[in-house]
Structures are given as C-alpha cells and as structure tokens.
Amino acid sequence: MTDTAPPLALYVHWPFCVSKCPYCDFNSHVRESVDQAAWRTAMLADLAHEADLLPGRRVSSIFFGGGTPSLMPPETVAAVIAEAERRWGFTDGVEITLEANPSSVEAARFADLAAAGVNRVSLGLQALDDAALRFLGRAHGVDEGLAALATAQSVFDRVSFDLIYARPDQALAEWEAELARAIGFGTEHLSLYQLTIEPGTRFATLFEKGELAAYDPDAAADLFEATRAMTAAAGLPAYEISNHARPGAESRHNLTYWRYLDYAGIGPGAHGRRGGAATIRRRKPENWMSAVERNAHGIEREDVLTPAERGVEALLMGLRLNEGVDLARIAALAGGAAPIDDSAAALLERQGLMRRDGERLCVTDAGMPVLEAILREVVRT
C-alpha cells in the first residue's frame, strides 16, 4: 500500500426500509424479515471483490446509504468498516457516514453505531411540520424526529439532516420559517431538496391521475433563492446545488462523486467508478444475493468508459458544485478538448448564468435554479 495512490471512497447500499415513501425512487425494498448473518457475509464478499481490484489504495470515506441503513445491525456496520480498514487502510480523519431515519427505535441504536465506527450521520427529517410529514409518507412526527436529532448530536461527531421543500401549496414565508428553525438546531450541514415527481413513484401515479399538482417553477425559484440567502447568512453556504455546510464540514464522500474521483460501490444496485470503468450491482436484493453466492460479487454490469464519456460525466457532476470544474482536467479525462459548447457557455456568461476564470468554469448563483437547462446547452454529449 502506498500513500501516493489517490484515496478511495466506499459506498455501501442497504436496500431495506420499513415502508416505501411516495416520493422515493431509490433502490429500496420492504421485506418482512432479513437474514442478517447471510447479508453480512454477502456484503463482506462483495467488498473483498472490490478490494482485490483496487489494491494499494486508502479509504477516505465510507457512506452507508439506502434504503434505511440505520436498520442495519451495528455488528454488520462494524464488520464492514473493519474489513474495509483491513483490506485498504484508512486516511487520517476518515469520514464514515450513515443515513438514518429519525425514529425513536433507530435513535436507540445510535450509540452502538458510533461505537461501530460511524462518525457522521445524515438524518432524514424531511420536514418540520406534522401534516407535511404525513403527506411525504414519513413514519415519524416532528417531536420524535427532533428527539432523534438531539440524540444524534450528543453521540456523533458530525450531523447533517435533510429537508424537502417546494411541497404543494407551501408559501415562501412558511418555508423561510421552517428553514430558520432548522438552522437554529446548529448542525454543520444541511441537505435541502426541492420536491420532484420521479417516474415510477406513488407521487408520479397521483400526478398522472391529476390528484397531485407540480409546484409552480417560478415560486420554486423564489424558495431556492431564499434558501441560498438564508443559509449563507447563517454561515452554511451552498457548496452544491442542494447541499449547504459550514466551511470544512462539506460531505467529503459526496465530493468524491461530484469531483469525479474513484469510488467502489457494494450492495444491491450500488454504482461505482474505478479506473475508468463503471460498475453497477444487481438491484433486487434476492438477485444480488444469488449473484454474490454464485460469483463472489454482485456486479451486473461493468463497462469501460470511453474518454469522451468520462469527460461528459465529470462535467455533469462537477458543474453541480459552486467551485465548478477545472477544464484542463476535464480535457485530460476526455483525451482532448473538454466536451463544452464554447459558444453556448459564452452566451450564458454574458447572461450572468456562468462564470469562467482561466481554466475554471462555474455556474453562478443566478444559474443554479436552471442548472439542468444549462447542462443541456453547454455539455456536448
């Protein structure tokens, strides 16, 4: 193992939930029971496969996502962390994040999860209003969620939580009051997402039936602008389109994705990027388990990306960040010129939606609300 090799991130997908939220399009599944010992064995086998293919690296972050990883037995979490450290070793200050539901049952496990090695938790509060939580299909209420937040802040070194805004009929003043309350809890990081209607979800079905209305785009833009202003004023500036943090408290794991660095992904449906190859595991838990038993890994596809594909992916990810992208690095990944439409980028610069400083290209605050449209115009695919 060498300290000169670039560090590696590890994503661990736990696919199980108590119930499926109506807005969720993640790879999550409800099962009456889970054979925990079999799952722990399979997770470790999937990890070993990646470790064999990525020797000489150190892990800088681990992220347990889902699904609901706070349903994982702490001994399984501990086993994955220990095996990752044994196979790769950790960088100094390794960040180990676990996503958690803010229920009293799961909060009771927080101390054991911290003892297992988790040092950062991301809580799915989603709203600070009981009616909104019921609309979002959440099993917890506000009081239970805030009690879990208090427990998390007493147990973990670092705490983040999520909120969903631009909910139906949500007024700007209502969101500003909710966000002000959220900021007052003093966490170092907030993930603030506009509600989107994703294909294949319960909300998509309701939308198609005319029983759920999409939020007005102009009103959503007002909420987005207010969100950025309030978090910046509170010392939690946006560093990515939906993520806000005190300087130095950004999610190091997610920055690996957005900066287009290597990461291994294990567990059902997990994606990875390593050495110019894209990996994806089988999505359905039972199919993934069968694949691990048969092949000692759960990979469904492993595709070597062309330089052009890597350049495009790096642009699409990097322009989500306030820091933007280094076009010289993008060009090196792409094996030539960066896949940018220079005339479109120049026009957007004149309109104040993008900014270029030497080799660095960024989307401005004014451009972030229309990021998807900017990407369609600028990135040559």
The 8 nearest C-alpha neighbors of each residue, nearest first, counted from 0:
[[1, 55, 56, 2, 54, 87, 57, 4],
 [2, 0, 3, 55, 4, 56, 57, 5],
 [1, 3, 4, 0, 57, 56, 5, 55],
 [2, 4, 1, 5, 56, 6, 0, 55],
 [5, 3, 2, 56, 1, 6, 55, 57],
 [6, 4, 3, 7, 56, 57, 2, 261],
 [7, 5, 57, 58, 56, 59, 4, 8],
 [6, 8, 58, 262, 261, 59, 57, 56],
 [7, 9, 262, 60, 58, 59, 61, 263],
 [10, 8, 61, 263, 262, 264, 60, 62],
 [9, 11, 264, 62, 61, 263, 63, 265],
 [12, 10, 63, 265, 266, 264, 62, 64],
 [13, 11, 266, 64, 65, 63, 14, 269],
 [12, 14, 65, 68, 66, 15, 64, 67],
 [15, 13, 66, 27, 65, 28, 12, 26],
 [14, 16, 28, 66, 27, 29, 67, 13],
 [17, 15, 67, 29, 66, 18, 28, 27],
 [16, 18, 29, 15, 19, 30, 67, 28],
 [19, 17, 16, 29, 20, 28, 138, 136],
 [18, 20, 21, 16, 29, 23, 17, 28],
 [19, 21, 136, 23, 22, 18, 135, 137],
 [22, 20, 201, 202, 23, 200, 136, 19],
 [21, 23, 20, 202, 200, 201, 196, 24],
 [24, 22, 20, 25, 21, 200, 19, 197],
 [23, 25, 200, 197, 26, 22, 199, 198],
 [26, 24, 23, 27, 66, 65, 14, 28],
 [25, 27, 14, 268, 24, 66, 282, 28],
 [28, 26, 66, 14, 15, 25, 16, 65],
 [27, 29, 15, 16, 14, 30, 26, 66],
 [28, 30, 16, 15, 17, 18, 31, 19],
 [31, 29, 32, 28, 15, 33, 16, 17],
 [32, 30, 29, 33, 17, 15, 16, 28],
 [31, 33, 30, 34, 35, 29, 15, 17],
 [32, 34, 35, 30, 31, 38, 37, 15],
 [35, 33, 37, 36, 38, 32, 39, 40],
 [34, 36, 38, 37, 33, 39, 72, 75],
 [35, 37, 39, 38, 34, 40, 75, 41],
 [38, 36, 40, 34, 35, 39, 41, 33],
 [39, 37, 41, 35, 40, 36, 42, 34],
 [38, 40, 36, 42, 41, 37, 75, 35],
 [41, 39, 37, 43, 38, 42, 36, 44],
 [40, 42, 44, 38, 43, 39, 45, 37],
 [43, 41, 45, 39, 44, 40, 38, 46],
 [42, 44, 46, 40, 41, 45, 47, 39],
 [43, 45, 47, 41, 46, 42, 295, 40],
 [44, 46, 296, 42, 48, 43, 47, 265],
 [45, 47, 43, 49, 44, 48, 42, 50],
 [48, 46, 50, 44, 49, 45, 43, 51],
 [49, 47, 45, 51, 46, 50, 296, 44],
 [50, 48, 52, 46, 51, 47, 53, 263],
 [49, 51, 47, 53, 52, 48, 54, 46],
 [50, 52, 48, 49, 53, 54, 47, 86],
 [51, 53, 49, 50, 54, 48, 47, 273],
 [54, 52, 50, 51, 49, 56, 55, 273],
 [55, 53, 56, 51, 52, 50, 0, 87],
 [54, 56, 0, 1, 53, 4, 57, 87],
 [57, 55, 54, 6, 87, 4, 0, 7],
 [58, 56, 6, 88, 89, 87, 90, 7],
 [57, 59, 7, 89, 8, 6, 60, 90],
 [58, 60, 93, 90, 8, 6, 7, 89],
 [61, 59, 94, 8, 252, 93, 95, 58],
 [60, 62, 95, 9, 10, 8, 96, 94],
 [61, 63, 96, 10, 97, 95, 64, 11],
 [62, 64, 97, 11, 12, 68, 96, 10],
 [65, 63, 12, 98, 68, 62, 11, 13],
 [66, 64, 13, 67, 14, 12, 68, 27],
 [65, 67, 14, 27, 15, 16, 13, 68],
 [66, 68, 65, 16, 69, 70, 15, 99],
 [69, 67, 70, 71, 13, 65, 98, 64],
 [68, 70, 99, 71, 67, 105, 98, 100],
 [71, 69, 68, 67, 72, 105, 16, 15],
 [72, 70, 68, 69, 73, 75, 76, 13],
 [71, 73, 74, 75, 70, 76, 35, 69],
 [74, 72, 76, 112, 75, 77, 111, 71],
 [73, 75, 77, 72, 76, 78, 115, 71],
 [76, 74, 78, 72, 73, 77, 39, 79],
 [77, 75, 73, 79, 74, 78, 80, 115],
 [76, 78, 115, 74, 80, 75, 79, 81],
 [77, 79, 75, 81, 76, 80, 74, 82],
 [80, 78, 82, 76, 81, 77, 83, 75],
 [81, 79, 83, 77, 78, 82, 84, 76],
 [80, 82, 78, 84, 83, 79, 77, 85],
 [83, 81, 85, 79, 84, 80, 86, 78],
 [84, 82, 80, 86, 81, 85, 87, 79],
 [83, 85, 88, 81, 87, 82, 86, 89],
 [86, 84, 82, 83, 87, 88, 81, 80],
 [85, 87, 83, 84, 82, 88, 50, 47],
 [88, 86, 57, 84, 85, 83, 56, 58],
 [87, 89, 84, 57, 85, 58, 86, 83],
 [90, 88, 58, 57, 84, 59, 93, 91],
 [89, 91, 59, 93, 57, 58, 92, 88],
 [90, 92, 93, 89, 59, 94, 58, 57],
 [91, 93, 90, 94, 59, 89, 60, 95],
 [92, 94, 59, 60, 90, 91, 89, 95],
 [93, 95, 60, 92, 96, 61, 59, 118],
 [96, 94, 61, 117, 118, 60, 119, 62],
 [97, 95, 119, 62, 120, 117, 63, 61],
 [96, 98, 63, 120, 62, 121, 99, 64],
 [99, 97, 121, 64, 120, 68, 122, 63],
 [100, 98, 69, 122, 121, 68, 67, 101],
 [99, 101, 123, 102, 122, 69, 67, 105],
 [102, 100, 144, 147, 122, 124, 99, 123],
 [103, 101, 105, 104, 100, 139, 106, 143],
 [102, 104, 106, 105, 107, 147, 143, 101],
 [105, 103, 102, 107, 106, 108, 101, 147],
 [104, 106, 107, 108, 102, 103, 69, 100],
 [107, 105, 103, 109, 108, 147, 104, 102],
 [106, 108, 105, 104, 109, 103, 110, 111],
 [109, 107, 106, 111, 105, 110, 112, 104],
 [108, 110, 112, 106, 111, 107, 113, 151],
 [109, 111, 113, 112, 108, 154, 114, 107],
 [110, 112, 114, 108, 113, 109, 73, 115],
 [113, 111, 115, 109, 73, 114, 110, 117],
 [114, 112, 117, 110, 116, 115, 111, 118],
 [113, 115, 111, 112, 116, 110, 117, 77],
 [116, 114, 77, 112, 113, 117, 111, 73],
 [117, 115, 113, 114, 118, 77, 112, 80],
 [116, 118, 113, 95, 112, 119, 96, 115],
 [119, 117, 155, 95, 156, 113, 116, 157],
 [120, 118, 96, 157, 158, 95, 117, 155],
 [119, 121, 97, 158, 96, 98, 159, 122],
 [120, 122, 98, 159, 160, 99, 158, 97],
 [123, 121, 160, 99, 124, 100, 98, 101],
 [124, 122, 161, 100, 125, 160, 99, 101],
 [123, 125, 126, 161, 122, 144, 162, 101],
 [162, 126, 124, 163, 161, 123, 127, 132],
 [127, 125, 162, 128, 124, 132, 163, 131],
 [128, 126, 141, 177, 129, 125, 124, 132],
 [127, 129, 131, 126, 130, 141, 132, 140],
 [128, 130, 132, 131, 140, 141, 133, 127],
 [131, 129, 133, 132, 128, 134, 135, 140],
 [130, 132, 134, 128, 133, 129, 135, 126],
 [133, 131, 135, 129, 137, 134, 130, 126],
 [132, 134, 136, 130, 135, 131, 137, 129],
 [133, 135, 131, 132, 136, 130, 137, 21],
 [136, 134, 132, 133, 137, 131, 21, 20],
 [137, 135, 133, 20, 134, 21, 132, 138],
 [136, 138, 132, 135, 139, 133, 20, 134],
 [137, 139, 136, 140, 133, 132, 102, 18],
 [140, 138, 137, 102, 143, 144, 141, 101],
 [141, 139, 143, 129, 142, 144, 132, 138],
 [140, 142, 144, 143, 127, 129, 145, 128],
 [143, 141, 145, 144, 140, 146, 139, 147],
 [144, 142, 146, 140, 141, 145, 139, 102],
 [145, 143, 101, 141, 147, 146, 142, 140],
 [144, 146, 148, 142, 147, 143, 141, 149],
 [147, 145, 143, 149, 148, 144, 142, 150],
 [146, 148, 150, 144, 101, 145, 106, 149],
 [147, 149, 145, 151, 146, 150, 152, 144],
 [150, 148, 146, 152, 147, 151, 145, 153],
 [151, 149, 147, 153, 148, 152, 154, 146],
 [150, 152, 148, 154, 153, 149, 155, 147],
 [153, 151, 149, 150, 154, 155, 148, 158],
 [152, 154, 150, 151, 155, 149, 156, 148],
 [155, 153, 151, 152, 110, 150, 109, 156],
 [156, 154, 118, 157, 151, 152, 119, 153],
 [155, 157, 118, 119, 154, 158, 152, 153],
 [156, 158, 119, 155, 118, 120, 159, 187],
 [159, 157, 120, 119, 186, 121, 152, 187],
 [160, 158, 188, 121, 189, 186, 122, 120],
 [159, 161, 122, 121, 189, 123, 190, 124],
 [160, 162, 190, 123, 125, 124, 191, 189],
 [161, 163, 125, 191, 126, 124, 192, 190],
 [164, 162, 192, 125, 193, 194, 191, 126],
 [163, 165, 193, 166, 194, 192, 162, 174],
 [166, 164, 193, 194, 219, 169, 214, 167],
 [165, 167, 164, 169, 194, 168, 214, 163],
 [168, 166, 169, 214, 165, 212, 213, 211],
 [167, 169, 170, 166, 214, 165, 212, 215],
 [170, 168, 166, 167, 165, 173, 171, 174],
 [169, 171, 173, 172, 168, 174, 165, 218],
 [170, 172, 174, 173, 222, 175, 169, 221],
 [173, 171, 175, 174, 170, 176, 169, 177],
 [174, 172, 170, 176, 171, 175, 177, 169],
 [173, 175, 177, 171, 176, 172, 178, 170],
 [174, 176, 172, 178, 173, 177, 179, 171],
 [177, 175, 179, 173, 174, 178, 172, 180],
 [178, 176, 174, 180, 175, 179, 173, 181],
 [177, 179, 181, 175, 180, 176, 174, 182],
 [180, 178, 176, 182, 181, 177, 175, 183],
 [179, 181, 183, 177, 178, 182, 176, 184],
 [182, 180, 178, 183, 179, 184, 177, 185],
 [183, 181, 179, 184, 180, 185, 178, 186],
 [182, 184, 180, 185, 181, 179, 186, 178],
 [185, 183, 182, 181, 186, 180, 148, 149],
 [184, 186, 183, 182, 187, 181, 188, 152],
 [187, 185, 188, 158, 184, 159, 182, 189],
 [186, 188, 245, 244, 248, 185, 159, 158],
 [187, 189, 244, 159, 186, 243, 245, 248],
 [190, 188, 243, 160, 159, 242, 161, 191],
 [189, 191, 242, 161, 241, 160, 243, 162],
 [192, 190, 162, 241, 161, 163, 189, 242],
 [193, 191, 163, 241, 164, 194, 162, 190],
 [192, 194, 164, 165, 163, 195, 191, 166],
 [193, 195, 165, 163, 164, 166, 192, 196],
 [196, 194, 197, 193, 22, 213, 192, 165],
 [195, 197, 203, 202, 22, 198, 194, 200],
 [196, 198, 200, 195, 203, 24, 199, 22],
 [199, 197, 200, 203, 196, 24, 204, 202],
 [198, 200, 203, 197, 201, 24, 204, 202],
 [201, 199, 203, 202, 198, 22, 21, 197],
 [200, 202, 21, 204, 203, 205, 22, 199],
 [201, 203, 205, 200, 204, 21, 22, 206],
 [204, 202, 206, 200, 201, 205, 196, 198],
 [205, 203, 201, 207, 202, 206, 208, 200],
 [204, 206, 210, 202, 208, 211, 203, 207],
 [207, 205, 211, 203, 209, 208, 204, 210],
 [206, 208, 204, 209, 205, 203, 210, 211],
 [209, 207, 205, 206, 210, 204, 211, 203],
 [208, 210, 206, 207, 211, 205, 212, 204],
 [209, 211, 205, 208, 206, 212, 207, 204],
 [212, 210, 206, 205, 209, 213, 202, 208],
 [211, 213, 206, 214, 210, 209, 167, 205],
 [212, 214, 215, 211, 167, 196, 206, 195],
 [215, 213, 167, 216, 165, 212, 219, 166],
 [214, 216, 218, 217, 219, 213, 165, 220],
 [217, 215, 219, 218, 220, 214, 213, 221],
 [216, 218, 220, 219, 215, 221, 214, 222],
 [217, 219, 221, 215, 220, 216, 222, 214],
 [220, 218, 216, 222, 221, 217, 165, 215],
 [219, 221, 223, 217, 218, 222, 216, 224],
 [222, 220, 218, 224, 219, 223, 225, 217],
 [223, 221, 219, 225, 220, 224, 171, 226],
 [222, 224, 220, 226, 221, 225, 219, 227],
 [225, 223, 221, 227, 226, 222, 220, 228],
 [224, 226, 228, 222, 223, 227, 229, 221],
 [227, 225, 223, 229, 224, 228, 222, 230],
 [226, 228, 224, 230, 225, 229, 231, 223],
 [227, 229, 225, 231, 226, 230, 232, 224],
 [230, 228, 232, 226, 231, 227, 225, 233],
 [229, 231, 235, 233, 227, 232, 236, 228],
 [232, 230, 236, 235, 234, 228, 233, 229],
 [231, 233, 229, 230, 234, 228, 235, 236],
 [234, 232, 230, 231, 235, 229, 182, 236],
 [233, 235, 231, 232, 245, 236, 230, 244],
 [236, 234, 244, 245, 230, 231, 243, 233],
 [237, 235, 231, 243, 230, 244, 234, 238],
 [238, 236, 243, 239, 242, 227, 235, 244],
 [237, 239, 321, 320, 243, 242, 236, 240],
 [240, 238, 320, 242, 241, 319, 237, 321],
 [239, 241, 319, 242, 320, 367, 237, 238],
 [242, 240, 191, 239, 192, 190, 243, 237],
 [243, 241, 190, 239, 237, 189, 240, 238],
 [242, 244, 237, 189, 236, 235, 188, 238],
 [245, 243, 188, 235, 249, 248, 187, 236],
 [244, 246, 235, 248, 187, 234, 247, 188],
 [247, 245, 248, 244, 249, 235, 236, 234],
 [246, 248, 249, 245, 244, 250, 251, 187],
 [249, 247, 245, 246, 244, 187, 250, 188],
 [248, 250, 244, 247, 251, 246, 188, 245],
 [251, 249, 252, 253, 254, 248, 188, 244],
 [250, 252, 254, 253, 249, 255, 60, 94],
 [251, 253, 255, 250, 254, 60, 8, 62],
 [252, 254, 255, 256, 250, 251, 257, 249],
 [253, 255, 257, 251, 256, 252, 258, 250],
 [254, 256, 260, 253, 252, 258, 257, 259],
 [257, 255, 259, 253, 254, 258, 260, 316],
 [256, 258, 316, 254, 317, 259, 255, 253],
 [259, 257, 255, 256, 317, 254, 260, 316],
 [260, 258, 256, 257, 313, 255, 261, 316],
 [259, 261, 255, 258, 256, 262, 272, 7],
 [262, 260, 273, 272, 7, 8, 259, 263],
 [261, 263, 8, 272, 7, 271, 9, 273],
 [262, 264, 271, 9, 10, 8, 272, 49],
 [263, 265, 10, 271, 269, 270, 9, 11],
 [266, 264, 11, 269, 45, 46, 10, 12],
 [265, 267, 12, 269, 11, 42, 268, 13],
 [268, 266, 282, 281, 280, 269, 284, 287],
 [267, 269, 282, 280, 281, 279, 266, 270],
 [270, 268, 264, 280, 265, 267, 266, 279],
 [271, 269, 279, 264, 278, 268, 280, 272],
 [272, 270, 264, 263, 278, 262, 277, 279],
 [273, 271, 277, 261, 262, 276, 278, 263],
 [274, 272, 261, 276, 275, 262, 271, 263],
 [273, 275, 276, 272, 261, 277, 53, 303],
 [274, 276, 273, 304, 303, 272, 277, 309],
 [277, 275, 303, 273, 302, 304, 274, 272],
 [278, 276, 272, 302, 301, 271, 303, 304],
 [279, 277, 301, 271, 270, 300, 272, 276],
 [278, 280, 270, 300, 269, 298, 299, 268],
 [279, 281, 298, 268, 299, 297, 269, 267],
 [280, 282, 287, 268, 299, 267, 283, 297],
 [283, 281, 268, 267, 280, 284, 287, 26],
 [282, 284, 286, 285, 281, 287, 267, 268],
 [285, 283, 287, 286, 267, 288, 282, 14],
 [284, 286, 288, 287, 283, 289, 290, 282],
 [287, 285, 289, 283, 288, 284, 290, 281],
 [286, 288, 281, 290, 297, 284, 285, 289],
 [287, 289, 285, 291, 286, 290, 284, 292],
 [290, 288, 292, 286, 287, 291, 293, 285],
 [289, 291, 293, 287, 297, 288, 292, 294],
 [292, 290, 296, 295, 297, 288, 294, 293],
 [291, 293, 289, 290, 295, 294, 288, 41],
 [292, 294, 290, 291, 295, 289, 296, 288],
 [293, 295, 291, 296, 290, 292, 297, 289],
 [296, 294, 291, 292, 44, 293, 45, 48],
 [297, 295, 291, 45, 294, 298, 48, 290],
 [296, 298, 291, 290, 287, 280, 281, 45],
 [299, 297, 280, 300, 279, 296, 281, 278],
 [298, 300, 280, 281, 279, 297, 301, 278],
 [301, 299, 279, 298, 278, 302, 280, 277],
 [300, 302, 278, 277, 276, 279, 303, 299],
 [303, 301, 277, 276, 304, 300, 278, 275],
 [302, 304, 276, 275, 277, 305, 301, 274],
 [305, 303, 276, 275, 308, 302, 309, 306],
 [304, 306, 308, 307, 309, 303, 275, 333],
 [305, 307, 333, 309, 308, 334, 332, 310],
 [308, 306, 333, 310, 305, 309, 311, 334],
 [309, 307, 305, 311, 310, 306, 304, 312],
 [308, 310, 306, 312, 307, 311, 313, 332],
 [309, 311, 333, 307, 313, 332, 308, 329],
 [310, 312, 308, 314, 309, 313, 315, 307],
 [313, 311, 309, 315, 314, 310, 308, 316],
 [312, 314, 310, 316, 259, 311, 315, 317],
 [315, 313, 317, 311, 316, 312, 318, 310],
 [314, 316, 312, 313, 317, 318, 311, 374],
 [315, 317, 257, 313, 314, 318, 319, 312],
 [318, 316, 257, 314, 319, 324, 258, 320],
 [317, 319, 323, 320, 316, 315, 314, 324],
 [320, 318, 317, 239, 240, 316, 321, 323],
 [321, 319, 239, 323, 318, 322, 317, 238],
 [320, 322, 238, 323, 239, 361, 319, 362],
 [321, 323, 320, 361, 324, 238, 318, 317],
 [324, 322, 361, 318, 320, 321, 360, 317],
 [325, 323, 317, 360, 359, 326, 318, 361],
 [324, 326, 359, 328, 327, 358, 329, 360],
 [327, 325, 329, 358, 328, 359, 324, 330],
 [326, 328, 330, 329, 325, 358, 331, 337],
 [329, 327, 331, 330, 326, 325, 332, 324],
 [330, 328, 326, 332, 331, 327, 310, 337],
 [329, 331, 337, 336, 333, 327, 335, 328],
 [330, 332, 328, 334, 333, 329, 335, 327],
 [333, 331, 329, 310, 330, 334, 306, 309],
 [334, 332, 306, 310, 307, 330, 331, 335],
 [333, 335, 331, 332, 306, 330, 336, 307],
 [336, 334, 330, 333, 331, 337, 332, 306],
 [335, 337, 330, 338, 333, 334, 331, 329],
 [336, 338, 330, 329, 339, 333, 326, 335],
 [339, 337, 379, 378, 336, 311, 310, 340],
 [340, 338, 378, 337, 379, 377, 341, 344],
 [339, 341, 377, 343, 342, 379, 344, 378],
 [342, 340, 344, 343, 339, 345, 377, 346],
 [341, 343, 345, 344, 340, 346, 377, 347],
 [342, 344, 346, 340, 345, 341, 377, 347],
 [343, 345, 341, 347, 342, 346, 377, 348],
 [346, 344, 348, 342, 347, 343, 341, 349],
 [347, 345, 343, 349, 348, 344, 342, 350],
 [346, 348, 350, 344, 352, 349, 345, 353],
 [349, 347, 353, 345, 351, 350, 346, 354],
 [350, 348, 346, 347, 351, 345, 352, 353],
 [349, 351, 347, 348, 352, 346, 353, 345],
 [350, 352, 348, 349, 353, 347, 365, 363],
 [351, 353, 366, 347, 363, 350, 365, 348],
 [354, 352, 362, 348, 363, 347, 361, 351],
 [355, 353, 361, 348, 360, 362, 363, 356],
 [354, 356, 360, 359, 357, 361, 353, 358],
 [357, 355, 359, 358, 360, 354, 361, 325],
 [356, 358, 359, 355, 360, 326, 325, 327],
 [357, 359, 326, 325, 356, 327, 360, 355],
 [360, 358, 325, 356, 324, 357, 355, 326],
 [359, 361, 355, 324, 323, 354, 356, 358],
 [362, 360, 323, 354, 353, 363, 318, 322],
 [361, 363, 353, 366, 352, 354, 367, 318],
 [364, 362, 366, 353, 365, 352, 361, 367],
 [363, 365, 367, 366, 362, 352, 368, 321],
 [366, 364, 363, 352, 367, 368, 351, 362],
 [365, 367, 352, 363, 364, 369, 362, 368],
 [366, 368, 370, 369, 364, 365, 362, 363],
 [369, 367, 366, 370, 220, 365, 223, 364],
 [370, 368, 367, 372, 366, 371, 373, 365],
 [371, 369, 367, 373, 372, 368, 366, 374],
 [372, 370, 374, 373, 369, 375, 368, 367],
 [371, 373, 375, 370, 374, 369, 376, 377],
 [374, 372, 370, 376, 375, 371, 377, 369],
 [373, 375, 371, 377, 376, 372, 378, 370],
 [374, 376, 372, 373, 377, 378, 371, 379],
 [377, 375, 373, 374, 378, 343, 372, 340],
 [376, 378, 340, 374, 339, 343, 344, 375],
 [379, 377, 339, 374, 338, 375, 380, 376],
 [378, 380, 338, 339, 340, 377, 311, 376],
 [379, 378, 311, 338, 308, 307, 375, 339]]
